[in-house]
């Protein structure tokens, strides 16, 4: 079952935890990184496997976990399976979840020059 992310915060912590858990594997993180590099058009599953050094059922397993977490999509195109570009809106929502209250409890919060920005 694919996780549905609401368009605005707060995102239920269970959904966020599930998505971050899907990235708890070096191989899945590499798959996601390669799909980010590929851009919106994604990659055929064979090309993705070659770039990641992962083949067959192992790659299928990792793609299933990432897709269930709402981080990637797959689509059949003719005889090929395209591991579609990552769901950038979901990744942005995850980043926003972590950064939404950045420095809220910090003394620097009262200072206009915090030394960093989240824009």
Order of alpha helices (4+ residues) and beta strands (2+ residues): alpha-alpha-beta-alpha-alpha-beta-beta-alpha
